Amino acid sequence: MTLNDVKVGEACTVAHLNDSGEIRRRIMDMGITKGTEVSVTKVAPLGDPIDVTVRGYHLSLRRSDAANIEVVPA
């Protein structure tokens, strides 16, 4: 399951980041690391981007980036 599949209001825990290089580093710099709890709070009207809460702050992610973050239900 990826972060892209999580519905609004649901929480999950990051299991693995599939990206590599700069994209992986950028995602990790935003606080999304293995074991971090993430919850989806909003989705834009056209479906992209999604708004997630991670480590106490709101973060907007592109669907393409969220599809590379593997999660497990919290």
N, CA, C and O atoms as a CHARMM CRD file, in Angstrom:
* protein
*
  296
    1    1 MET  N      0.85200  -1.17000   0.00000 PROA 1      0.00000
    2    1 MET  CA     0.00000   0.00000   0.00000 PROA 1      0.00000
    3    1 MET  C      0.89900   1.23400   0.00000 PROA 1      0.00000
    4    1 MET  O      1.93200   1.25200   0.66900 PROA 1      0.00000
    5    2 THR  N      0.51200   2.25200  -0.74100 PROA 2      0.00000
    6    2 THR  CA     1.29200   3.48400  -0.78100 PROA 2      0.00000
    7    2 THR  C      0.50300   4.63100  -0.15200 PROA 2      0.00000
    8    2 THR  O     -0.70000   4.51200   0.08300 PROA 2      0.00000
    9    3 LEU  N      1.18000   5.72200   0.11400 PROA 3      0.00000
   10    3 LEU  CA     0.53200   6.90200   0.69100 PROA 3      0.00000
   11    3 LEU  C     -0.53400   7.44000  -0.25700 PROA 3      0.00000
   12    3 LEU  O     -1.49300   8.07700   0.18000 PROA 3      0.00000
   13    4 ASN  N     -0.37300   7.19000  -1.52100 PROA 4      0.00000
   14    4 ASN  CA    -1.33500   7.60000  -2.54000 PROA 4      0.00000
   15    4 ASN  C     -2.68900   6.90100  -2.35300 PROA 4      0.00000
   16    4 ASN  O     -3.71700   7.43500  -2.76800 PROA 4      0.00000
   17    5 ASP  N     -2.70200   5.71400  -1.73400 PROA 5      0.00000
   18    5 ASP  CA    -3.91500   4.91200  -1.54700 PROA 5      0.00000
   19    5 ASP  C     -4.67100   5.23400  -0.26600 PROA 5      0.00000
   20    5 ASP  O     -5.80500   4.78500  -0.09700 PROA 5      0.00000
   21    6 VAL  N     -4.07600   5.99700   0.63500 PROA 6      0.00000
   22    6 VAL  CA    -4.68700   6.29900   1.93200 PROA 6      0.00000
   23    6 VAL  C     -5.81200   7.32100   1.73900 PROA 6      0.00000
   24    6 VAL  O     -5.64400   8.31500   1.03200 PROA 6      0.00000
   25    7 LYS  N     -6.94300   7.06800   2.36800 PROA 7      0.00000
   26    7 LYS  CA    -8.11200   7.95200   2.26300 PROA 7      0.00000
   27    7 LYS  C     -8.01100   9.11600   3.25400 PROA 7      0.00000
   28    7 LYS  O     -7.26800   9.04700   4.23200 PROA 7      0.00000
   29    8 VAL  N     -8.76000  10.17300   2.99100 PROA 8      0.00000
   30    8 VAL  CA    -8.79600  11.34400   3.87000 PROA 8      0.00000
   31    8 VAL  C     -9.26800  10.92900   5.25800 PROA 8      0.00000
   32    8 VAL  O    -10.26300  10.21700   5.39200 PROA 8      0.00000
   33    9 GLY  N     -8.56300  11.37000   6.28200 PROA 9      0.00000
   34    9 GLY  CA    -8.91400  11.06100   7.66000 PROA 9      0.00000
   35    9 GLY  C     -8.23100   9.81800   8.20300 PROA 9      0.00000
   36    9 GLY  O     -8.30100   9.56100   9.40500 PROA 9      0.00000
   37   10 GLU  N     -7.57600   9.04400   7.35800 PROA 10     0.00000
   38   10 GLU  CA    -6.89500   7.82700   7.80600 PROA 10     0.00000
   39   10 GLU  C     -5.43700   8.12400   8.13800 PROA 10     0.00000
   40   10 GLU  O     -4.82700   9.03200   7.57500 PROA 10     0.00000
   41   11 ALA  N     -4.89900   7.34400   9.05800 PROA 11     0.00000
   42   11 ALA  CA    -3.49700   7.47800   9.43800 PROA 11     0.00000
   43   11 ALA  C     -2.75200   6.21400   9.03200 PROA 11     0.00000
   44   11 ALA  O     -3.34300   5.14200   8.90100 PROA 11     0.00000
   45   12 CYS  N     -1.45400   6.35900   8.83600 PROA 12     0.00000
   46   12 CYS  CA    -0.62200   5.22600   8.44900 PROA 12     0.00000
   47   12 CYS  C      0.79800   5.47900   8.94700 PROA 12     0.00000
   48   12 CYS  O      1.12600   6.56900   9.41600 PROA 12     0.00000
   49   13 THR  N      1.62500   4.45400   8.83500 PROA 13     0.00000
   50   13 THR  CA     3.01700   4.54600   9.24000 PROA 13     0.00000
   51   13 THR  C      3.89000   4.25000   8.03300 PROA 13     0.00000
   52   13 THR  O      3.63600   3.29400   7.30100 PROA 13     0.00000
   53   14 VAL  N      4.91000   5.05900   7.82100 PROA 14     0.00000
   54   14 VAL  CA     5.80800   4.87800   6.68500 PROA 14     0.00000
   55   14 VAL  C      6.62100   3.60300   6.87800 PROA 14     0.00000
   56   14 VAL  O      7.24800   3.40700   7.91900 PROA 14     0.00000
   57   15 ALA  N      6.60300   2.73000   5.85600 PROA 15     0.00000
   58   15 ALA  CA     7.34500   1.47900   5.90800 PROA 15     0.00000
   59   15 ALA  C      8.62400   1.53900   5.07000 PROA 15     0.00000
   60   15 ALA  O      9.65100   0.98000   5.45500 PROA 15     0.00000
   61   16 HSD  N      8.55500   2.22900   3.90900 PROA 16     0.00000
   62   16 HSD  CA     9.70700   2.22600   2.99700 PROA 16     0.00000
   63   16 HSD  C      9.56300   3.34600   1.97600 PROA 16     0.00000
   64   16 HSD  O      8.45300   3.65600   1.54200 PROA 16     0.00000
   65   17 LEU  N     10.67700   3.94900   1.59400 PROA 17     0.00000
   66   17 LEU  CA    10.69400   4.95300   0.52300 PROA 17     0.00000
   67   17 LEU  C     11.28500   4.30600  -0.71500 PROA 17     0.00000
   68   17 LEU  O     12.41400   3.81500  -0.68700 PROA 17     0.00000
   69   18 ASN  N     10.51700   4.30300  -1.81500 PROA 18     0.00000
   70   18 ASN  CA    10.97100   3.65400  -3.04000 PROA 18     0.00000
   71   18 ASN  C     11.85900   4.53700  -3.90500 PROA 18     0.00000
   72   18 ASN  O     12.58200   4.02600  -4.76100 PROA 18     0.00000
   73   19 ASP  N     11.82200   5.84000  -3.70300 PROA 19     0.00000
   74   19 ASP  CA    12.63600   6.75100  -4.50100 PROA 19     0.00000
   75   19 ASP  C     14.10300   6.62700  -4.12900 PROA 19     0.00000
   76   19 ASP  O     14.45500   6.05200  -3.09900 PROA 19     0.00000
   77   20 SER  N     14.95000   7.17700  -4.98800 PROA 20     0.00000
   78   20 SER  CA    16.37600   7.20500  -4.68500 PROA 20     0.00000
   79   20 SER  C     16.93500   8.57100  -5.04900 PROA 20     0.00000
   80   20 SER  O     16.28200   9.35500  -5.73900 PROA 20     0.00000
   81   21 GLY  N     18.12600   8.84700  -4.59100 PROA 21     0.00000
   82   21 GLY  CA    18.79900  10.08600  -4.95000 PROA 21     0.00000
   83   21 GLY  C     18.17800  11.32800  -4.36000 PROA 21     0.00000
   84   21 GLY  O     17.78800  11.35100  -3.19300 PROA 21     0.00000
   85   22 GLU  N     18.08600  12.37900  -5.18800 PROA 22     0.00000
   86   22 GLU  CA    17.60500  13.68200  -4.73200 PROA 22     0.00000
   87   22 GLU  C     16.16700  13.64200  -4.22700 PROA 22     0.00000
   88   22 GLU  O     15.84400  14.27300  -3.22100 PROA 22     0.00000
   89   23 ILE  N     15.31500  12.91300  -4.91200 PROA 23     0.00000
   90   23 ILE  CA    13.90100  12.86100  -4.51900 PROA 23     0.00000
   91   23 ILE  C     13.76200  12.21600  -3.13800 PROA 23     0.00000
   92   23 ILE  O     13.00500  12.70500  -2.30100 PROA 23     0.00000
   93   24 ARG  N     14.47500  11.14400  -2.90300 PROA 24     0.00000
   94   24 ARG  CA    14.43700  10.47500  -1.59300 PROA 24     0.00000
   95   24 ARG  C     14.93200  11.42600  -0.50100 PROA 24     0.00000
   96   24 ARG  O     14.32400  11.51600   0.56600 PROA 24     0.00000
   97   25 ARG  N     16.02200  12.12500  -0.76200 PROA 25     0.00000
   98   25 ARG  CA    16.57700  13.06200   0.22100 PROA 25     0.00000
   99   25 ARG  C     15.59000  14.18400   0.51900 PROA 25     0.00000
  100   25 ARG  O     15.42800  14.57700   1.67400 PROA 25     0.00000
  101   26 ARG  N     14.92600  14.70500  -0.51900 PROA 26     0.00000
  102   26 ARG  CA    13.95800  15.79000  -0.33100 PROA 26     0.00000
  103   26 ARG  C     12.79300  15.32600   0.53800 PROA 26     0.00000
  104   26 ARG  O     12.35400  16.05100   1.43000 PROA 26     0.00000
  105   27 ILE  N     12.29400  14.12200   0.27900 PROA 27     0.00000
  106   27 ILE  CA    11.18800  13.57500   1.07300 PROA 27     0.00000
  107   27 ILE  C     11.62300  13.36300   2.52100 PROA 27     0.00000
  108   27 ILE  O     10.87100  13.66700   3.44700 PROA 27     0.00000
  109   28 MET  N     12.82400  12.84600   2.71600 PROA 28     0.00000
  110   28 MET  CA    13.32400  12.63100   4.07000 PROA 28     0.00000
  111   28 MET  C     13.55400  13.96000   4.79000 PROA 28     0.00000
  112   28 MET  O     13.32200  14.05100   5.99500 PROA 28     0.00000
  113   29 ASP  N     14.00300  14.97900   4.07900 PROA 29     0.00000
  114   29 ASP  CA    14.19900  16.29900   4.68300 PROA 29     0.00000
  115   29 ASP  C     12.88800  16.91900   5.14200 PROA 29     0.00000
  116   29 ASP  O     12.88300  17.74500   6.05500 PROA 29     0.00000
  117   30 MET  N     11.78400  16.53500   4.52600 PROA 30     0.00000
  118   30 MET  CA    10.46800  17.03500   4.92800 PROA 30     0.00000
  119   30 MET  C      9.94100  16.29900   6.15800 PROA 30     0.00000
  120   30 MET  O      8.86900  16.63800   6.66100 PROA 30     0.00000
  121   31 GLY  N     10.67100  15.30000   6.65200 PROA 31     0.00000
  122   31 GLY  CA    10.27400  14.59300   7.86100 PROA 31     0.00000
  123   31 GLY  C      9.61000  13.25600   7.62600 PROA 31     0.00000
  124   31 GLY  O      9.18400  12.60200   8.57800 PROA 31     0.00000
  125   32 ILE  N      9.51300  12.83600   6.38000 PROA 32     0.00000
  126   32 ILE  CA     8.88600  11.55300   6.07400 PROA 32     0.00000
  127   32 ILE  C      9.98100  10.49400   6.03400 PROA 32     0.00000
  128   32 ILE  O     10.66300  10.32100   5.02400 PROA 32     0.00000
  129   33 THR  N     10.13400   9.79100   7.15100 PROA 33     0.00000
  130   33 THR  CA    11.13800   8.74400   7.26900 PROA 33     0.00000
  131   33 THR  C     10.46900   7.46100   7.75300 PROA 33     0.00000
  132   33 THR  O      9.32100   7.48400   8.19700 PROA 33     0.00000
  133   34 LYS  N     11.18600   6.35000   7.66800 PROA 34     0.00000
  134   34 LYS  CA    10.64500   5.06100   8.08100 PROA 34     0.00000
  135   34 LYS  C     10.19200   5.12600   9.54000 PROA 34     0.00000
  136   34 LYS  O     10.92900   5.58900  10.41000 PROA 34     0.00000
  137   35 GLY  N      8.96400   4.65300   9.79500 PROA 35     0.00000
  138   35 GLY  CA     8.41400   4.62400  11.13300 PROA 35     0.00000
  139   35 GLY  C      7.62300   5.85800  11.52800 PROA 35     0.00000
  140   35 GLY  O      7.03400   5.88800  12.60900 PROA 35     0.00000
  141   36 THR  N      7.59400   6.87400  10.68000 PROA 36     0.00000
  142   36 THR  CA     6.87000   8.11200  10.97000 PROA 36     0.00000
  143   36 THR  C      5.38400   7.93200  10.70400 PROA 36     0.00000
  144   36 THR  O      4.99700   7.35600   9.68700 PROA 36     0.00000
  145   37 GLU  N      4.55000   8.42300  11.61700 PROA 37     0.00000
  146   37 GLU  CA     3.10200   8.36700  11.40400 PROA 37     0.00000
  147   37 GLU  C      2.67100   9.55200  10.54700 PROA 37     0.00000
  148   37 GLU  O      3.06400  10.69200  10.79500 PROA 37     0.00000
  149   38 VAL  N      1.86200   9.26500   9.54200 PROA 38     0.00000
  150   38 VAL  CA     1.37900  10.26300   8.59500 PROA 38     0.00000
  151   38 VAL  C     -0.13200  10.11000   8.48500 PROA 38     0.00000
  152   38 VAL  O     -0.63600   8.98900   8.43800 PROA 38     0.00000
  153   39 SER  N     -0.86100  11.22500   8.44400 PROA 39     0.00000
  154   39 SER  CA    -2.29900  11.15200   8.21100 PROA 39     0.00000
  155   39 SER  C     -2.67800  12.08900   7.07300 PROA 39     0.00000
  156   39 SER  O     -2.15100  13.19700   6.96700 PROA 39     0.00000
  157   40 VAL  N     -3.59300  11.63700   6.22600 PROA 40     0.00000
  158   40 VAL  CA    -4.05700  12.44100   5.10100 PROA 40     0.00000
  159   40 VAL  C     -5.18400  13.32500   5.60700 PROA 40     0.00000
  160   40 VAL  O     -6.17600  12.83000   6.14100 PROA 40     0.00000
  161   41 THR  N     -5.03000  14.65000   5.43600 PROA 41     0.00000
  162   41 THR  CA    -6.03100  15.58400   5.95000 PROA 41     0.00000
  163   41 THR  C     -6.93000  16.15000   4.86400 PROA 41     0.00000
  164   41 THR  O     -8.11500  16.38200   5.10700 PROA 41     0.00000
  165   42 LYS  N     -6.39300  16.37700   3.67000 PROA 42     0.00000
  166   42 LYS  CA    -7.18600  16.94500   2.57300 PROA 42     0.00000
  167   42 LYS  C     -6.65200  16.45400   1.24000 PROA 42     0.00000
  168   42 LYS  O     -5.50300  16.02700   1.12200 PROA 42     0.00000
  169   43 VAL  N     -7.52500  16.52900   0.23500 PROA 43     0.00000
  170   43 VAL  CA    -7.12500  16.27800  -1.14400 PROA 43     0.00000
  171   43 VAL  C     -7.65900  17.43700  -1.97700 PROA 43     0.00000
  172   43 VAL  O     -8.80900  17.84500  -1.81200 PROA 43     0.00000
  173   44 ALA  N     -6.83800  17.96300  -2.85900 PROA 44     0.00000
  174   44 ALA  CA    -7.25200  19.07700  -3.71300 PROA 44     0.00000
  175   44 ALA  C     -8.43600  18.66000  -4.58600 PROA 44     0.00000
  176   44 ALA  O     -8.60700  17.47400  -4.86500 PROA 44     0.00000
  177   45 PRO  N     -9.24400  19.61100  -5.01500 PROA 45     0.00000
  178   45 PRO  CA   -10.43700  19.28600  -5.81700 PROA 45     0.00000
  179   45 PRO  C    -10.16000  18.42800  -7.05100 PROA 45     0.00000
  180   45 PRO  O    -10.98600  17.58600  -7.40200 PROA 45     0.00000
  181   46 LEU  N     -9.04600  18.61500  -7.70300 PROA 46     0.00000
  182   46 LEU  CA    -8.71900  17.81000  -8.87900 PROA 46     0.00000
  183   46 LEU  C     -7.88400  16.57700  -8.52400 PROA 46     0.00000
  184   46 LEU  O     -7.44800  15.84500  -9.41200 PROA 46     0.00000
  185   47 GLY  N     -7.66200  16.34900  -7.22400 PROA 47     0.00000
  186   47 GLY  CA    -6.97200  15.14800  -6.76700 PROA 47     0.00000
  187   47 GLY  C     -5.47300  15.29700  -6.55800 PROA 47     0.00000
  188   47 GLY  O     -4.84100  14.37800  -6.03700 PROA 47     0.00000
  189   48 ASP  N     -4.89300  16.40300  -6.93900 PROA 48     0.00000
  190   48 ASP  CA    -3.46100  16.57500  -6.78800 PROA 48     0.00000
  191   48 ASP  C     -3.17800  18.02800  -6.42600 PROA 48     0.00000
  192   48 ASP  O     -3.61500  18.90100  -7.17500 PROA 48     0.00000
  193   49 PRO  N     -2.50200  18.35100  -5.36900 PROA 49     0.00000
  194   49 PRO  CA    -1.76700  17.52300  -4.42700 PROA 49     0.00000
  195   49 PRO  C     -2.64000  17.04100  -3.26700 PROA 49     0.00000
  196   49 PRO  O     -3.82300  17.37000  -3.17400 PROA 49     0.00000
  197   50 ILE  N     -2.01900  16.25200  -2.38800 PROA 50     0.00000
  198   50 ILE  CA    -2.69600  15.82900  -1.16800 PROA 50     0.00000
  199   50 ILE  C     -2.02800  16.54100   0.00600 PROA 50     0.00000
  200   50 ILE  O     -0.83400  16.83700  -0.04000 PROA 50     0.00000
  201   51 ASP  N     -2.79400  16.81300   1.04700 PROA 51     0.00000
  202   51 ASP  CA    -2.28900  17.47900   2.24000 PROA 51     0.00000
  203   51 ASP  C     -2.19300  16.43700   3.34000 PROA 51     0.00000
  204   51 ASP  O     -3.18500  15.78800   3.67200 PROA 51     0.00000
  205   52 VAL  N     -1.00400  16.27300   3.90900 PROA 52     0.00000
  206   52 VAL  CA    -0.79700  15.29700   4.97100 PROA 52     0.00000
  207   52 VAL  C     -0.28100  16.00600   6.21700 PROA 52     0.00000
  208   52 VAL  O      0.31400  17.08100   6.13400 PROA 52     0.00000
  209   53 THR  N     -0.51300  15.39600   7.35700 PROA 53     0.00000
  210   53 THR  CA     0.05600  15.87700   8.61200 PROA 53     0.00000
  211   53 THR  C      1.15300  14.90600   9.00400 PROA 53     0.00000
  212   53 THR  O      0.92600  13.70200   9.12600 PROA 53     0.00000
  213   54 VAL  N      2.34000  15.44500   9.19700 PROA 54     0.00000
  214   54 VAL  CA     3.49700  14.63900   9.58100 PROA 54     0.00000
  215   54 VAL  C      4.29700  15.40700  10.62200 PROA 54     0.00000
  216   54 VAL  O      4.64100  16.56900  10.40700 PROA 54     0.00000
  217   55 ARG  N      4.58900  14.78100  11.72300 PROA 55     0.00000
  218   55 ARG  CA     5.37300  15.38500  12.81000 PROA 55     0.00000
  219   55 ARG  C      4.81200  16.72500  13.28000 PROA 55     0.00000
  220   55 ARG  O      5.56400  17.62100  13.66100 PROA 55     0.00000
  221   56 GLY  N      3.47700  16.85500  13.24800 PROA 56     0.00000
  222   56 GLY  CA     2.82700  18.03900  13.77500 PROA 56     0.00000
  223   56 GLY  C      2.67100  19.20000  12.81400 PROA 56     0.00000
  224   56 GLY  O      2.23000  20.27100  13.23200 PROA 56     0.00000
  225   57 TYR  N      3.01100  19.03900  11.55700 PROA 57     0.00000
  226   57 TYR  CA     2.80200  20.12000  10.59900 PROA 57     0.00000
  227   57 TYR  C      2.16300  19.58700   9.32300 PROA 57     0.00000
  228   57 TYR  O      2.21600  18.38900   9.04400 PROA 57     0.00000
  229   58 HSD  N      1.55900  20.48800   8.55100 PROA 58     0.00000
  230   58 HSD  CA     0.89600  20.12800   7.30600 PROA 58     0.00000
  231   58 HSD  C      1.89000  20.20500   6.15100 PROA 58     0.00000
  232   58 HSD  O      2.72700  21.10500   6.08600 PROA 58     0.00000
  233   59 LEU  N      1.77700  19.25300   5.25700 PROA 59     0.00000
  234   59 LEU  CA     2.67900  19.15800   4.12300 PROA 59     0.00000
  235   59 LEU  C      1.87800  18.78500   2.88900 PROA 59     0.00000
  236   59 LEU  O      1.04200  17.88400   2.94900 PROA 59     0.00000
  237   60 SER  N      2.11400  19.45100   1.78500 PROA 60     0.00000
  238   60 SER  CA     1.45300  19.10200   0.52700 PROA 60     0.00000
  239   60 SER  C      2.41000  18.27600  -0.31000 PROA 60     0.00000
  240   60 SER  O      3.57000  18.64100  -0.50100 PROA 60     0.00000
  241   61 LEU  N      1.90200  17.15200  -0.80800 PROA 61     0.00000
  242   61 LEU  CA     2.70300  16.24900  -1.63000 PROA 61     0.00000
  243   61 LEU  C      2.01800  15.99500  -2.96000 PROA 61     0.00000
  244   61 LEU  O      0.79300  15.89700  -3.02700 PROA 61     0.00000
  245   62 ARG  N      2.80200  15.89200  -4.00700 PROA 62     0.00000
  246   62 ARG  CA     2.26600  15.47800  -5.30200 PROA 62     0.00000
  247   62 ARG  C      1.87200  14.00700  -5.21400 PROA 62     0.00000
  248   62 ARG  O      2.47200  13.23700  -4.46500 PROA 62     0.00000
  249   63 ARG  N      0.87000  13.63200  -5.97700 PROA 63     0.00000
  250   63 ARG  CA     0.45200  12.23300  -6.01500 PROA 63     0.00000
  251   63 ARG  C      1.59500  11.33300  -6.48100 PROA 63     0.00000
  252   63 ARG  O      1.73800  10.21100  -5.99400 PROA 63     0.00000
  253   64 SER  N      2.40700  11.81600  -7.41800 PROA 64     0.00000
  254   64 SER  CA     3.51300  11.00900  -7.92700 PROA 64     0.00000
  255   64 SER  C      4.55500  10.73200  -6.82900 PROA 64     0.00000
  256   64 SER  O      5.13600   9.64700  -6.79400 PROA 64     0.00000
  257   65 ASP  N      4.79200  11.69300  -5.94400 PROA 65     0.00000
  258   65 ASP  CA     5.70200  11.47900  -4.81500 PROA 65     0.00000
  259   65 ASP  C      5.07500  10.54400  -3.78700 PROA 65     0.00000
  260   65 ASP  O      5.75200   9.67100  -3.24300 PROA 65     0.00000
  261   66 ALA  N      3.78500  10.72400  -3.51900 PROA 66     0.00000
  262   66 ALA  CA     3.09000   9.87500  -2.54100 PROA 66     0.00000
  263   66 ALA  C      3.04000   8.42200  -2.99900 PROA 66     0.00000
  264   66 ALA  O      3.02000   7.51200  -2.17100 PROA 66     0.00000
  265   67 ALA  N      3.02100   8.19900  -4.30800 PROA 67     0.00000
  266   67 ALA  CA     2.97300   6.82900  -4.83300 PROA 67     0.00000
  267   67 ALA  C      4.27200   6.06700  -4.57500 PROA 67     0.00000
  268   67 ALA  O      4.29600   4.84100  -4.68000 PROA 67     0.00000
  269   68 ASN  N      5.33100   6.76400  -4.24500 PROA 68     0.00000
  270   68 ASN  CA     6.62200   6.11500  -3.97900 PROA 68     0.00000
  271   68 ASN  C      6.91100   5.93400  -2.48800 PROA 68     0.00000
  272   68 ASN  O      8.02000   5.56200  -2.10400 PROA 68     0.00000
  273   69 ILE  N      5.90200   6.20100  -1.65100 PROA 69     0.00000
  274   69 ILE  CA     6.05900   6.03000  -0.19500 PROA 69     0.00000
  275   69 ILE  C      5.17900   4.87400   0.24700 PROA 69     0.00000
  276   69 ILE  O      3.95300   4.98800   0.26100 PROA 69     0.00000
  277   70 GLU  N      5.80500   3.76000   0.60800 PROA 70     0.00000
  278   70 GLU  CA     5.05800   2.58900   1.07000 PROA 70     0.00000
  279   70 GLU  C      4.68400   2.77900   2.52900 PROA 70     0.00000
  280   70 GLU  O      5.50500   3.20400   3.34100 PROA 70     0.00000
  281   71 VAL  N      3.41500   2.45500   2.86200 PROA 71     0.00000
  282   71 VAL  CA     2.91300   2.63800   4.22500 PROA 71     0.00000
  283   71 VAL  C      2.16500   1.40200   4.68300 PROA 71     0.00000
  284   71 VAL  O      1.77500   0.55400   3.88000 PROA 71     0.00000
  285   72 VAL  N      1.97200   1.31500   5.98700 PROA 72     0.00000
  286   72 VAL  CA     1.12200   0.29500   6.59900 PROA 72     0.00000
  287   72 VAL  C      0.09300   1.02900   7.45700 PROA 72     0.00000
  288   72 VAL  O      0.39900   2.09500   7.99100 PROA 72     0.00000
  289   73 PRO  N     -1.11100   0.49400   7.60200 PROA 73     0.00000
  290   73 PRO  CA    -2.12200   1.15500   8.43600 PROA 73     0.00000
  291   73 PRO  C     -1.63300   1.34400   9.85700 PROA 73     0.00000
  292   73 PRO  O     -0.93400   0.48300  10.39100 PROA 73     0.00000
  293   74 ALA  N     -1.99000   2.46700  10.48200 PROA 74     0.00000
  294   74 ALA  CA    -1.55300   2.76200  11.85400 PROA 74     0.00000
  295   74 ALA  C     -2.42800   2.07800  12.86300 PROA 74     0.00000
  296   74 ALA  O     -2.20700   2.21400  14.06600 PROA 74     0.00000
